[in-house]
Amino acid sequence: MTSSNIQSTLNFTSSTIISPPLPSVFELLAQERLTDLIRPCLRQIFKFLHEIRPLSNSLRILYKYKDEFILLIESIVQWLYLHFYSALIGEHFYGLKRTANHRLRSLIFSVFLPYVKLKLDSLHEQMSMNNNNNNNNNNNRHTTFYMILQILPKIQVFIEGICWLYRIGYAFGRIEYYSPELQLAGVKLTYAKDPSPVIPSSTNASRFFSIISQIISSGLFLVQFIEWWNNTNGSKKNSINANINPPLPTTVRTQSTIGKRQCPLCRQPCNVPTAVLGSGYVYCYTCISDYVKRYHRCPTTHQPINLGMLYPFLDNVNTSELYVITFLYSLIVFIIILPPSELASAGFSIQNIFSYFLVETEEISFIRYHIKRISIKYIIHSFLSLGYVFILLYYCDWSLGIINVFINLFTQTSIILRFILYICLLIPIITSLIVLQWHLNDCYMHPIVRQLRLFIQINNQQQEQTWHTVESSINTEFRRFDKFTCGTATSNVRCYVLDSWILKCSMYHVNIAQQSNVRVELVDAHDIHLQETNEEVSLSTQYLNIVIKSYDIRIKPFYIRLKANEYDDLRGKLQANIENVKNIVVRQSLSELFVTDFRRHVIQNPKYRLPPNQRDLDTCIGCLQTNANVKLVKNCDAPNIGRCQTCFCRPMWCLECLGKWFASRQDQARPDTWLQSTCPCPSCRSVFCILDISLVEF
C-alpha cells in the first residue's frame, strides 16, 4: 500500500519536476578564474621559447603573433572538451557541464570575445601613449583619441557591472544564468552526472584523450598552486615596497598667498574643483582646461599632461563617491516606482500617500479613480529626476552664492553630466504640461477617456451621448461581486473581467475591451519554480499569457497573464471562447491532480449499500450542485485497531469535494505523503484514510 501510494503520487507530480539543482556561485567563480589562467600560462610559454632562442625567425614570428596562436590553441582544446565533455576545461575540472550542445556559440562567447577584449585593451593602452605625445598640429586626431580613451573604460565598466548583476541575481536564485554570455549562448551550467567522455572506451582516441585530459587537469592544479604561491609572496613584497615612496617632481617653489579653496591660476575660489593626475594640484575646471589646451603641461610641476588627466568633481566629493550617491539614489527611485509587496501592504505606495487627492475609490468610481491615479503617478515619478539635481547642488560650494552655483553646475561640468542635468529638468516640465493638457475640457485628451470615446462611436452614433455613458456602465459592473480578478492587490498589473468589459490596469495605462467585440487567444505558457519539497521533486506554477484582440483596429490588443488554476474561472466569465491554436497544454493545479488520483483509488474500495429507508440522497454540502455519493466506513483494519475511527454520519459529501477537503488537510510541502495520510471527517471529526471512503450504491 505504501509503495503504490508513493508511486501514484509521484505520477501526478511528475509534470512539476524541474531540472537538477544548479551549482553554487563560488564554484562558478572558481571555474571562471581557472579558465582565465590558460591564456597567461600559454603566453609565458611563448615568452620562454622566445628568450631561449631570440635569433630564431620562426620563434620571433611565433612570439610576435602569440595572441593569435594562443587563440588557435585554446579554440582547439576548448572545442575538444565541448565535444567530449560538453564543458570547458575549467567547468570539467570542477565537475560541471553545459545543458545545451551549442559548441560554436560557446566558443564565440568563451574564447573569441576575450580575445577581442584583449585587443581592445592593447589598443587603448597604445592610444594612451600616443595621446601623451601628440602635438597641436593634429587636433582632429587628438579629439578622436580623447573620445575613444574616455568611452572605452566606461563601456568596460558597464559590461562588468552587468556581469556582476547577473552573478548577484544567480546567487539569490533570481535567474538561472550565471553570466550574460551563457544566456546569449543559450546554455546553463549543471553538475555532470557522468564525467566520462562520450566516445567508446576501447578506441585509441579515447585512451589518448584520457591521458591528455589527465595531464591538463594536473597542469591546471599546478597552475592554481603556483598562483597561490605567487600571490602570497607578492603580498609580502608589496608590503616591503610600500614603504619606499616615489620621488616627488622637482619644481621651483615660490612664495604665494593661495588660500585653502583658491585656484592657483585665477586666485579665486574653485567653482568646479578639478584635480590633475600625477601632480595632485586642484584648479578651476575652466582655468586648467584652457591652460592645458594651450601649453599641454601642468602649470605647477611643468610635467606634460593632456585633457584626459583632468578629473573634475563637486566640491570635496570625488568621482567614486558621486557614483555611489548616484547608485543609491537610483535604488531609492526604483523602490518608489516599483515598491516591494511588503512596503505596499504596509501603506508605502503613491495611492495611499496621496489618498487625499484620490477622493473616489476604485470600487465606487473605477474610471475617475484611475484617471487621477495615472496622472498623479506621472507627476510624482517625473519629479524624482529633479531630486538628483538637488543632491548634486547639495555638494556644491555655496560660498559663491546660489546663482553662481546653478550657473557653474550647468556650464562648467562635463558635457555628459550637463546632458543628464538638462534631461532631469525637462522631464518634470514636459510631464506637467502633458498632464495639464489631459485634464482640460473634462479630461477630453486623457488616454482612458480617448478609449471610452471609441466605444461611444461604436455603440451609438447619437451626438448627445458622451464618454460618461461608458463610464457609468463600467462603474456599475465593477461594483458587482461576481467579477473575475487576477493579480494581487499590491501588484502594478491587475486584470478584471466584467459582464460586458475586459479591463487591464497597469502602472501608467488602463486597457479596455468590450467582450462582445473581442477575440481571445492563448499564446504562451511557462512554469515558474515555487519551492523544493525534496532533492528529487520540485513544485512549480504554470502561468498563461492570453492576448485580447478587438475587431476594431483602433483598439490596441493587450495581454493577460494569469495562473493555470485561474484558467477555468476566466473561461466561465468570458463570452468568447479561448482559442488555443498552438495546442498549449494547460496543467491542472496540485489539488486537481490529487483529486483525479484520489478518485481512481476510491473506486477500487468496497461499495456502501444504502438501507432501504435512506434511498433519498441529500445535495452535497460542499458544492451544492451534485448529490452526496460517498460514505465513510472503516475498511483499512479491524474496528478497534489503528488511528482510523468509525464515522456514523450519513452521506453528505460528493467524491470531488471530499477529495479537496482531504488535500487541504495535508502537509502542502510533502505531496508524496498525501495518499497514505489520514484526515478528520468534516462533520464529526472522526479520523479516516483513503481506504475508508466508499462510494454509495443502491
C-alpha positions as CSV (number, residue, x, y, z in Angstrom):
1,M,0.0,0.0,0.0
2,T,2.7,2.4,0.9
3,S,4.9,1.9,-2.2
4,S,1.9,2.1,-4.5
5,N,0.7,5.3,-2.9
6,I,4.1,6.9,-3.2
7,Q,4.4,5.8,-6.9
8,S,0.9,7.0,-7.6
9,T,1.6,10.4,-6.1
10,L,4.9,10.7,-8.0
11,N,2.9,10.0,-11.2
12,F,0.7,13.1,-10.9
13,T,3.6,15.3,-9.7
14,S,5.9,14.2,-12.5
15,S,4.8,17.2,-14.6
16,T,6.2,19.5,-11.9
17,I,9.7,18.1,-11.8
18,I,12.3,20.6,-13.0
19,S,16.0,20.4,-13.8
20,P,18.6,19.3,-11.2
21,P,20.0,21.9,-8.8
22,L,22.4,24.4,-10.2
23,P,26.0,24.8,-9.0
24,S,26.8,27.5,-6.4
25,V,28.2,30.8,-7.4
26,F,31.5,30.0,-5.7
27,E,32.1,27.0,-7.9
28,L,31.3,29.1,-11.0
29,L,33.7,31.9,-9.8
30,A,36.4,29.3,-9.3
31,Q,36.0,27.7,-12.7
32,E,35.9,31.1,-14.4
33,R,39.2,32.1,-12.7
34,L,40.7,28.7,-13.7
35,T,39.7,29.1,-17.3
36,D,41.1,32.7,-17.4
37,L,44.5,31.3,-16.3
38,I,45.0,29.4,-19.5
39,R,45.9,32.4,-21.6
40,P,48.6,33.8,-19.2
41,C,50.2,30.3,-19.0
42,L,50.4,30.0,-22.8
43,R,51.7,33.5,-23.0
44,Q,54.5,32.7,-20.6
45,I,55.4,29.6,-22.6
46,F,55.7,31.6,-25.8
47,K,57.8,34.2,-23.9
48,F,60.1,31.4,-22.6
49,L,60.6,29.9,-26.1
50,H,61.4,33.4,-27.5
51,E,64.0,34.1,-24.7
52,I,65.9,30.8,-25.2
53,R,66.2,31.3,-29.0
54,P,65.9,35.1,-29.6
55,L,67.5,34.9,-33.0
56,S,65.2,32.3,-34.4
57,N,62.9,33.7,-37.1
58,S,60.2,31.1,-36.5
59,L,60.1,31.8,-32.8
60,R,60.2,35.5,-33.4
61,I,57.2,35.3,-35.6
62,L,55.5,32.9,-33.1
63,Y,56.1,35.5,-30.3
64,K,55.0,38.4,-32.4
65,Y,51.6,36.8,-33.1
66,K,51.4,35.0,-29.8
67,D,47.9,36.1,-29.1
68,E,46.6,34.6,-32.4
69,F,48.4,31.3,-31.8
70,I,47.0,31.3,-28.2
71,L,43.6,31.8,-29.7
72,L,44.1,28.9,-32.1
73,I,45.4,26.5,-29.4
74,E,42.6,27.5,-26.9
75,S,39.9,27.1,-29.6
76,I,41.1,23.6,-30.4
77,V,41.4,22.5,-26.8
78,Q,38.0,24.0,-25.8
79,W,36.3,22.5,-28.8
80,L,37.6,19.1,-27.9
81,Y,36.3,19.5,-24.3
82,L,33.0,20.7,-25.6
83,H,32.7,17.8,-27.9
84,F,33.7,15.1,-25.4
85,Y,32.5,16.5,-22.1
86,S,30.0,19.3,-23.0
87,A,32.1,21.6,-20.9
88,L,35.1,23.9,-21.0
89,I,38.3,23.0,-19.3
90,G,37.6,24.9,-16.0
91,E,34.0,23.6,-16.0
92,H,35.1,20.0,-16.4
93,F,37.7,20.4,-13.7
94,Y,35.0,21.3,-11.2
95,G,32.6,18.6,-12.4
96,L,30.2,20.8,-14.4
97,K,28.7,20.6,-17.8
98,R,26.6,22.7,-20.2
99,T,23.0,21.7,-20.7
100,A,22.8,22.6,-24.4
101,N,25.2,21.5,-27.1
102,H,25.8,24.9,-28.7
103,R,29.5,24.5,-29.3
104,L,30.0,27.3,-31.8
105,R,28.2,29.9,-29.6
106,S,30.1,28.7,-26.6
107,L,33.4,29.1,-28.4
108,I,32.4,32.6,-29.6
109,F,31.5,33.9,-26.1
110,S,34.2,32.0,-24.2
111,V,37.2,32.2,-26.4
112,F,36.8,34.8,-29.2
113,L,35.2,37.6,-27.1
114,P,38.1,37.5,-24.6
115,Y,40.5,37.8,-27.5
116,V,38.6,40.9,-28.8
117,K,38.7,42.4,-25.3
118,L,42.4,41.8,-25.1
119,K,43.0,43.5,-28.4
120,L,40.8,46.5,-27.4
121,D,42.8,46.8,-24.2
122,S,46.0,46.8,-26.1
123,L,44.6,49.4,-28.5
124,H,43.5,51.6,-25.6
125,E,47.0,51.4,-24.0
126,Q,48.7,52.3,-27.3
127,M,46.4,55.2,-27.9
128,S,47.0,56.5,-24.4
129,M,50.8,56.5,-25.1
130,N,50.3,58.2,-28.4
131,N,47.9,60.7,-26.9
132,N,50.5,61.8,-24.4
133,N,53.0,62.5,-27.2
134,N,50.7,64.3,-29.6
135,N,51.1,67.9,-30.6
136,N,48.9,70.9,-31.7
137,N,49.2,70.1,-35.4
138,N,46.9,67.1,-35.2
139,N,43.8,68.4,-33.4
140,N,41.3,66.1,-35.1
141,R,43.3,63.1,-34.3
142,H,43.7,64.3,-30.7
143,T,39.9,64.8,-30.3
144,T,39.3,61.3,-31.7
145,F,41.9,59.7,-29.4
146,Y,40.4,61.6,-26.4
147,M,36.9,60.4,-27.1
148,I,37.9,56.8,-27.5
149,L,40.1,57.0,-24.4
150,Q,37.0,58.3,-22.5
151,I,34.5,55.8,-23.9
152,L,36.3,52.5,-23.8
153,P,36.8,52.4,-20.0
154,K,33.2,53.3,-19.4
155,I,31.9,50.6,-21.7
156,Q,34.1,48.1,-19.9
157,V,32.8,49.2,-16.5
158,F,29.3,49.0,-17.9
159,I,29.8,45.4,-19.1
160,E,31.4,44.4,-15.8
161,G,28.5,45.9,-13.9
162,I,26.0,43.8,-16.0
163,C,28.1,40.7,-15.3
164,W,28.1,41.3,-11.6
165,L,24.4,41.9,-11.6
166,Y,23.9,38.5,-13.2
167,R,26.2,37.0,-10.6
168,I,24.2,38.6,-7.8
169,G,20.9,37.5,-9.3
170,Y,22.2,34.0,-9.7
171,A,23.5,33.9,-6.1
172,F,20.0,34.9,-4.8
173,G,18.2,32.5,-7.1
174,R,16.5,35.1,-9.3
175,I,18.0,33.9,-12.6
176,E,19.4,30.6,-13.9
177,Y,22.2,32.1,-15.9
178,Y,25.5,32.9,-14.2
179,S,26.6,35.5,-16.8
180,P,25.1,37.2,-19.9
181,E,27.5,35.2,-22.1
182,L,25.8,32.0,-21.0
183,Q,22.3,33.4,-21.7
184,L,23.4,34.7,-25.1
185,A,24.9,31.3,-25.9
186,G,21.7,29.6,-24.7
187,V,23.3,27.2,-22.2
188,K,23.2,26.6,-18.4
189,L,25.7,25.0,-16.1
190,T,24.8,22.0,-14.1
191,Y,26.5,19.1,-12.4
192,A,27.9,16.4,-14.6
193,K,26.5,13.0,-13.6
194,D,28.8,11.0,-15.8
195,P,32.2,12.8,-16.4
196,S,33.4,10.2,-18.8
197,P,33.8,11.3,-22.5
198,V,31.1,10.4,-25.0
199,I,33.3,8.1,-27.1
200,P,33.9,4.4,-27.0
201,S,36.4,3.4,-24.3
202,S,38.1,0.8,-26.5
203,T,39.3,3.2,-29.2
204,N,42.8,4.7,-29.3
205,A,41.4,8.2,-29.4
206,S,39.6,7.6,-26.1
207,R,42.8,6.4,-24.4
208,F,44.9,9.3,-25.9
209,F,42.3,11.9,-24.9
210,S,42.0,10.4,-21.4
211,I,45.8,10.8,-21.0
212,I,45.8,14.3,-22.3
213,S,42.9,15.2,-20.1
214,Q,44.7,13.9,-17.0
215,I,47.8,15.9,-17.9
216,I,45.8,19.1,-18.4
217,S,43.9,18.6,-15.1
218,S,47.2,18.1,-13.3
219,G,48.6,21.1,-15.0
220,L,45.7,23.2,-14.0
221,F,46.1,22.1,-10.4
222,L,49.8,23.1,-10.6
223,V,48.9,26.4,-12.1
224,Q,46.5,27.2,-9.2
225,F,49.1,26.2,-6.7
226,I,51.8,28.5,-8.4
227,E,49.3,31.4,-8.5
228,W,48.5,31.0,-4.8
229,W,52.3,30.9,-4.0
230,N,53.0,34.0,-6.1
231,N,50.1,35.9,-4.5
232,T,51.3,35.0,-1.0
233,N,54.9,36.1,-1.7
234,G,53.8,39.0,-3.8
235,S,51.8,40.5,-0.9
236,K,54.9,40.3,1.2
237,K,57.0,42.1,-1.4
238,N,54.3,44.7,-1.9
239,S,54.3,45.4,1.9
240,I,58.1,45.9,1.8
241,N,58.0,48.0,-1.3
242,A,55.1,50.1,0.0
243,N,57.4,51.8,2.5
244,I,59.5,53.2,-0.4
245,N,57.9,56.4,-1.6
246,P,58.4,57.6,-5.2
247,P,60.5,60.8,-5.6
248,L,58.5,64.0,-5.8
249,P,58.8,66.1,-9.0
250,T,61.4,68.8,-8.8
251,T,59.7,72.2,-9.0
252,V,60.8,75.7,-8.2
253,R,58.8,76.8,-5.2
254,T,57.9,80.4,-4.9
255,Q,56.2,82.4,-2.2
256,S,52.4,82.5,-2.7
257,T,49.4,83.6,-0.8
258,I,47.0,81.0,-2.2
259,G,44.0,80.2,0.0
260,K,42.6,76.9,1.0
261,R,40.0,76.7,-1.7
262,Q,41.5,79.1,-4.3
263,C,42.6,78.2,-7.8
264,P,46.4,78.7,-8.3
265,L,45.8,80.2,-11.7
266,C,43.0,82.7,-11.1
267,R,43.4,83.1,-7.3
268,Q,39.6,82.8,-7.0
269,P,37.6,80.1,-5.2
270,C,37.3,77.0,-7.3
271,N,33.9,76.8,-8.9
272,V,34.3,73.3,-10.2
273,P,37.4,71.8,-8.5
274,T,39.5,69.8,-10.9
275,A,42.4,67.6,-9.9
276,V,45.4,66.9,-12.2
277,L,46.6,63.3,-12.3
278,G,50.2,62.9,-11.4
279,S,50.6,66.2,-9.5
280,G,47.6,66.3,-7.2
281,Y,47.0,70.0,-7.5
282,V,43.5,71.3,-7.8
283,Y,42.3,74.1,-10.1
284,C,39.2,75.6,-11.6
285,Y,37.9,73.4,-14.4
286,T,37.8,76.4,-16.8
287,C,41.3,77.6,-15.9
288,I,43.1,74.3,-16.1
289,S,41.3,73.1,-19.3
290,D,42.3,76.4,-21.1
291,Y,45.8,76.2,-19.8
292,V,46.3,72.5,-20.9
293,K,44.9,73.2,-24.3
294,R,47.5,76.0,-24.9
295,Y,50.6,74.6,-23.2
296,H,50.0,70.8,-22.7
297,R,51.7,70.8,-19.3
298,C,50.9,71.3,-15.6
299,P,51.2,74.9,-14.5
300,T,52.8,74.0,-11.2
301,T,55.0,70.9,-11.9
302,H,55.5,71.6,-15.6
303,Q,55.0,67.9,-16.4
304,P,53.4,67.1,-19.7
305,I,49.7,66.3,-19.3
306,N,46.5,66.2,-21.5
307,L,42.8,66.7,-21.0
308,G,42.4,63.1,-20.2
309,M,44.3,63.6,-17.0
310,L,41.9,66.2,-15.6
311,Y,39.3,64.9,-13.1
312,P,36.6,67.4,-12.2
313,F,34.5,66.7,-9.1
314,L,31.9,68.6,-7.0
315,D,33.5,70.4,-4.1
316,N,35.0,67.8,-1.7
317,V,33.3,64.8,-3.3
318,N,35.4,62.6,-5.6
319,T,34.1,60.7,-8.6
320,S,33.8,57.4,-6.8
321,E,31.6,59.0,-4.1
322,L,29.5,60.6,-6.7
323,Y,28.9,57.2,-8.4
324,V,27.9,55.7,-5.0
325,I,25.4,58.6,-4.4
326,T,24.0,58.2,-7.9
327,F,23.6,54.4,-7.4
328,L,21.9,54.9,-4.0
329,Y,19.5,57.5,-5.4
330,S,18.7,55.3,-8.3
331,L,17.9,52.4,-5.9
332,I,15.6,54.7,-3.9
333,V,13.8,55.8,-7.1
334,F,13.4,52.2,-8.1
335,I,11.8,51.3,-4.8
336,I,9.5,54.3,-5.1
337,I,8.4,53.4,-8.6
338,L,8.2,49.6,-8.0
339,P,7.7,49.2,-4.2
340,P,8.0,45.6,-2.9
341,S,4.8,43.9,-1.8
342,E,5.9,44.2,1.9
343,L,6.1,48.0,1.6
344,A,2.9,48.3,-0.5
345,S,1.0,46.2,2.0
346,A,2.3,48.4,4.8
347,G,0.9,51.5,3.0
348,F,4.0,52.8,1.3
349,S,2.5,53.5,-2.2
350,I,1.6,56.5,-4.1
351,Q,-2.1,55.6,-3.9
352,N,-2.0,55.5,-0.1
353,I,0.2,58.6,0.4
354,F,-1.9,60.7,-2.0
355,S,-5.2,59.3,-1.0
356,Y,-6.4,62.8,-0.1
357,F,-6.4,63.7,-3.8
358,L,-8.0,60.3,-4.8
359,V,-11.4,61.1,-3.3
360,E,-13.1,58.4,-5.3
361,T,-12.4,54.7,-4.5
362,E,-11.8,52.1,-7.1
363,E,-14.9,50.1,-6.1
364,I,-17.3,53.2,-6.3
365,S,-15.9,55.1,-9.3
366,F,-13.4,53.0,-11.2
367,I,-12.8,55.3,-14.2
368,R,-12.3,58.5,-12.2
369,Y,-10.1,56.8,-9.7
370,H,-7.7,55.5,-12.4
371,I,-7.7,58.9,-14.3
372,K,-6.4,60.6,-11.1
373,R,-4.1,57.7,-10.2
374,I,-2.3,57.7,-13.6
375,S,-1.9,61.5,-13.5
376,I,-0.5,61.5,-10.0
377,K,2.0,58.7,-10.8
378,Y,3.1,60.6,-14.0
379,I,3.8,63.7,-12.0
380,I,5.4,62.1,-8.9
381,H,7.7,59.8,-11.0
382,S,8.8,62.7,-13.3
383,F,9.8,64.9,-10.3
384,L,12.0,62.1,-8.9
385,S,14.6,63.1,-11.6
386,L,14.6,66.6,-10.1
387,G,15.7,65.2,-6.8
388,Y,19.0,64.1,-8.4
389,V,19.7,67.7,-9.3
390,F,19.2,68.9,-5.7
391,I,21.5,66.2,-4.5
392,L,24.3,67.5,-6.8
393,L,23.6,71.0,-5.7
394,Y,23.9,69.9,-2.0
395,Y,27.6,69.0,-2.7
396,C,28.5,72.3,-4.4
397,D,30.3,75.2,-2.9
398,W,27.6,77.6,-1.7
399,S,30.0,80.3,-0.7
400,L,29.7,81.6,-4.3
401,G,26.0,82.3,-4.0
402,I,23.0,80.3,-5.2
403,I,23.0,81.9,-8.6
404,N,26.7,81.2,-9.3
405,V,26.2,77.6,-8.0
406,F,23.5,77.0,-10.6
407,I,25.5,78.6,-13.4
408,N,28.6,76.7,-12.6
409,L,26.7,73.4,-12.3
410,F,25.1,73.8,-15.7
411,T,28.0,75.4,-17.6
412,Q,31.4,74.2,-16.2
413,T,30.8,70.5,-15.6
414,S,31.4,67.7,-18.1
415,I,29.2,67.5,-21.1
416,I,27.7,64.2,-20.1
417,L,26.7,65.5,-16.7
418,R,25.2,68.6,-18.2
419,F,23.2,66.5,-20.6
420,I,21.9,64.4,-17.7
421,L,21.0,67.6,-15.7
422,Y,19.1,69.1,-18.6
423,I,17.1,65.9,-19.1
424,C,16.3,65.9,-15.3
425,L,15.0,69.4,-15.6
426,L,13.0,68.8,-18.8
427,I,11.2,65.6,-17.7
428,P,9.1,67.2,-14.9
429,I,8.3,70.3,-17.0
430,I,7.2,68.3,-20.1
431,T,5.2,65.8,-17.9
432,S,3.4,68.5,-16.0
433,L,2.3,70.2,-19.3
434,I,1.1,66.8,-20.7
435,V,-0.9,66.0,-17.5
436,L,-2.4,69.6,-17.5
437,Q,-3.5,69.1,-21.1
438,W,-5.1,65.8,-20.1
439,H,-7.4,67.4,-17.6
440,L,-8.6,70.3,-19.8
441,N,-12.2,70.1,-21.2
442,D,-13.4,67.4,-18.8
443,C,-10.4,65.2,-19.3
444,Y,-11.1,65.1,-23.1
445,M,-7.5,64.1,-24.0
446,H,-6.8,61.7,-21.2
447,P,-5.7,58.2,-22.5
448,I,-8.5,56.5,-20.7
449,V,-11.2,58.9,-21.9
450,R,-9.9,58.6,-25.5
451,Q,-10.5,54.8,-25.3
452,L,-14.0,55.4,-23.9
453,R,-14.9,57.7,-26.8
454,L,-14.1,54.9,-29.2
455,F,-16.8,52.7,-27.6
456,I,-19.3,55.6,-27.8
457,Q,-18.7,55.9,-31.5
458,I,-19.0,52.1,-31.9
459,N,-22.2,51.6,-29.9
460,N,-24.2,54.7,-30.6
461,Q,-24.0,57.5,-33.2
462,Q,-26.2,59.9,-31.3
463,Q,-24.4,63.3,-30.8
464,E,-25.8,63.9,-27.3
465,Q,-24.0,60.8,-25.9
466,T,-20.7,61.3,-24.2
467,W,-18.0,59.1,-22.7
468,H,-19.8,59.3,-19.3
469,T,-22.2,56.7,-20.6
470,V,-19.5,54.1,-21.0
471,E,-18.0,55.2,-17.7
472,S,-21.3,54.6,-15.9
473,S,-21.6,51.2,-17.5
474,I,-18.1,50.1,-16.4
475,N,-18.5,51.6,-12.8
476,T,-21.9,49.7,-12.4
477,E,-20.5,46.4,-13.5
478,F,-17.3,46.8,-11.5
479,R,-19.3,47.1,-8.2
480,R,-20.7,43.6,-8.7
481,F,-19.1,40.8,-6.6
482,D,-19.0,38.2,-9.4
483,K,-16.3,39.8,-11.5
484,F,-13.1,37.9,-12.3
485,T,-9.9,39.3,-10.9
486,C,-6.3,38.2,-11.4
487,G,-3.2,39.8,-9.9
488,T,-2.6,40.7,-6.2
489,A,-3.7,44.0,-4.7
490,T,-0.1,45.1,-4.2
491,S,1.0,44.4,-7.8
492,N,1.2,47.0,-10.6
493,V,-0.8,45.0,-13.1
494,R,-4.3,43.7,-12.4
495,C,-6.9,42.4,-14.7
496,Y,-10.7,42.4,-14.4
497,V,-13.4,40.6,-16.5
498,L,-16.8,42.1,-16.0
499,D,-20.1,41.1,-17.6
500,S,-19.5,43.2,-20.7
501,W,-16.0,44.6,-20.3
502,I,-12.4,43.3,-20.0
503,L,-10.0,45.7,-18.1
504,K,-6.3,45.6,-17.6
505,C,-4.8,48.2,-15.1
506,S,-1.1,48.8,-15.4
507,M,1.2,51.5,-13.9
508,Y,0.6,54.2,-16.5
509,H,-2.3,52.8,-18.5
510,V,-5.7,51.1,-18.5
511,N,-6.7,48.8,-21.4
512,I,-10.4,48.5,-22.1
513,A,-12.1,46.0,-24.4
514,Q,-15.7,45.0,-24.9
515,Q,-16.5,41.3,-24.5
516,S,-18.9,41.2,-27.5
517,N,-16.2,42.6,-29.9
518,V,-13.0,40.7,-29.0
519,R,-11.1,37.6,-29.9
520,V,-9.3,35.8,-27.1
521,E,-6.3,33.6,-27.8
522,L,-3.9,31.5,-25.6
523,V,-0.4,32.3,-26.9
524,D,2.1,31.1,-24.3
525,A,2.6,29.1,-21.1
526,H,5.7,28.8,-18.9
527,D,6.5,27.4,-15.5
528,I,7.9,29.3,-12.5
529,H,9.6,27.4,-9.7
530,L,8.0,27.8,-6.3
531,Q,9.6,25.5,-3.8
532,E,11.6,22.4,-3.5
533,T,10.0,19.6,-1.5
534,N,13.0,17.4,-1.6
535,E,16.0,16.7,-3.7
536,E,14.1,15.0,-6.5
537,V,10.6,16.6,-6.6
538,S,10.0,20.3,-7.0
539,L,6.8,22.2,-7.4
540,S,6.1,24.9,-9.9
541,T,3.2,27.1,-11.0
542,Q,2.2,27.4,-14.6
543,Y,1.5,30.9,-15.9
544,L,-0.6,31.5,-19.1
545,N,-0.4,34.5,-21.4
546,I,-3.7,35.3,-23.1
547,V,-4.0,38.1,-25.8
548,I,-7.2,40.1,-26.1
549,K,-7.7,41.4,-29.7
550,S,-10.5,43.7,-30.6
551,Y,-12.1,43.5,-34.0
552,D,-11.9,47.3,-34.1
553,I,-8.3,48.1,-35.3
554,R,-8.3,51.4,-33.3
555,I,-8.2,49.4,-30.1
556,K,-4.8,48.0,-29.4
557,P,-4.5,44.4,-28.3
558,F,-3.2,43.6,-24.8
559,Y,-2.1,40.6,-22.8
560,I,-3.5,39.0,-19.6
561,R,-1.1,36.9,-17.5
562,L,-2.7,34.5,-15.0
563,K,-2.1,31.2,-13.2
564,A,-3.2,28.0,-14.7
565,N,-5.6,27.3,-11.8
566,E,-7.5,30.6,-12.7
567,Y,-8.0,29.5,-16.3
568,D,-11.3,27.8,-15.7
569,D,-12.7,30.8,-13.8
570,L,-11.7,33.1,-16.7
571,R,-13.4,30.8,-19.3
572,G,-16.5,30.8,-17.3
573,K,-16.6,34.6,-17.2
574,L,-15.7,35.3,-20.9
575,Q,-18.4,35.4,-23.5
576,A,-16.0,34.3,-26.3
577,N,-14.2,31.0,-26.4
578,I,-10.5,31.0,-25.8
579,E,-8.7,29.9,-28.9
580,N,-5.8,27.5,-28.4
581,V,-4.2,27.5,-31.8
582,K,-0.8,26.4,-30.6
583,N,-2.3,23.4,-28.7
584,I,-0.8,24.5,-25.4
585,V,-1.3,22.1,-22.5
586,V,-2.9,23.8,-19.5
587,R,-1.7,22.0,-16.5
588,Q,-4.0,21.3,-13.6
589,S,-3.3,22.5,-10.1
590,L,-1.8,20.2,-7.5
591,S,-5.2,19.7,-5.7
592,E,-6.9,18.9,-9.0
593,L,-4.2,16.3,-9.9
594,F,-4.7,14.8,-6.4
595,V,-8.5,14.6,-6.8
596,T,-8.0,12.7,-10.1
597,D,-5.7,10.1,-8.4
598,F,-7.9,10.2,-5.3
599,R,-11.0,9.2,-7.4
600,R,-9.0,6.3,-9.0
601,H,-8.2,4.8,-5.6
602,V,-11.7,5.3,-4.1
603,I,-13.3,3.4,-7.0
604,Q,-11.3,0.3,-6.0
605,N,-12.6,0.4,-2.4
606,P,-15.7,-1.7,-1.3
607,K,-19.1,-0.1,-2.1
608,Y,-21.6,1.0,0.6
609,R,-25.2,-0.1,0.1
610,L,-27.8,2.3,1.4
611,P,-30.5,0.9,3.7
612,P,-34.0,0.7,2.2
613,N,-35.2,3.6,4.3
614,Q,-32.4,6.0,3.1
615,R,-32.9,5.9,-0.6
616,D,-33.1,9.7,-1.0
617,L,-29.6,11.3,-1.0
618,D,-29.1,14.9,0.0
619,T,-27.2,17.5,-2.0
620,C,-23.5,17.8,-1.3
621,I,-23.0,20.5,1.3
622,G,-19.6,21.4,-0.2
623,C,-20.6,22.4,-3.8
624,L,-24.4,22.3,-3.5
625,Q,-24.6,21.1,-7.1
626,T,-24.4,17.3,-7.1
627,N,-25.8,14.7,-4.8
628,A,-23.7,13.2,-2.0
629,N,-22.3,9.9,-3.2
630,V,-19.6,8.8,-0.6
631,K,-19.8,7.3,2.9
632,L,-17.0,6.9,5.5
633,V,-16.8,3.2,6.5
634,K,-13.7,1.8,8.2
635,N,-12.2,-0.7,5.8
636,C,-8.5,-0.3,6.5
637,D,-8.3,-2.5,9.6
638,A,-10.3,-4.0,12.5
639,P,-12.7,-1.7,14.3
640,N,-10.5,-1.1,17.3
641,I,-7.1,-1.1,15.6
642,G,-5.3,1.8,14.2
643,R,-5.9,5.6,14.2
644,C,-8.9,5.4,11.9
645,Q,-12.4,5.6,13.6
646,T,-15.9,4.6,12.6
647,C,-17.9,7.5,11.2
648,F,-21.7,7.5,11.8
649,C,-22.6,10.5,9.6
650,R,-25.0,10.0,6.8
651,P,-23.7,10.6,3.2
652,M,-23.3,14.4,2.9
653,W,-20.4,14.9,0.5
654,C,-19.6,14.2,-3.1
655,L,-16.4,12.5,-4.0
656,E,-14.7,15.6,-5.5
657,C,-15.5,17.9,-2.6
658,L,-14.3,15.2,-0.1
659,G,-11.0,14.9,-2.1
660,K,-10.4,18.6,-2.0
661,W,-11.1,18.5,1.8
662,F,-8.7,15.6,2.2
663,A,-6.0,17.5,0.2
664,S,-6.5,20.8,2.2
665,R,-5.8,18.9,5.5
666,Q,-2.4,17.6,4.4
667,D,1.2,18.9,4.5
668,Q,1.4,21.1,1.4
669,A,5.2,20.8,1.3
670,R,5.0,16.9,1.2
671,P,2.6,15.9,-1.6
672,D,4.2,12.5,-1.8
673,T,2.7,11.5,1.6
674,W,-0.9,12.6,0.9
675,L,-2.4,9.3,-0.2
676,Q,-1.0,7.4,2.8
677,S,-2.1,10.1,5.3
678,T,-5.3,10.5,7.4
679,C,-7.8,13.2,7.6
680,P,-10.7,14.2,10.1
681,C,-14.3,13.9,8.9
682,P,-15.6,17.4,8.0
683,S,-18.7,16.8,10.2
684,C,-17.9,14.7,13.2
685,R,-14.0,14.9,13.1
686,S,-13.6,11.1,13.0
687,V,-10.2,10.2,11.6
688,F,-10.2,8.2,8.3
689,C,-7.8,7.3,5.5
690,I,-8.3,6.8,1.8
691,L,-9.3,3.1,2.3
692,D,-12.3,4.2,4.5
693,I,-14.0,6.1,1.7
694,S,-16.8,4.0,-0.1
695,L,-19.0,5.0,-3.0
696,V,-22.7,4.8,-2.3
697,E,-24.8,2.4,-4.3
698,F,-28.5,1.5,-4.2
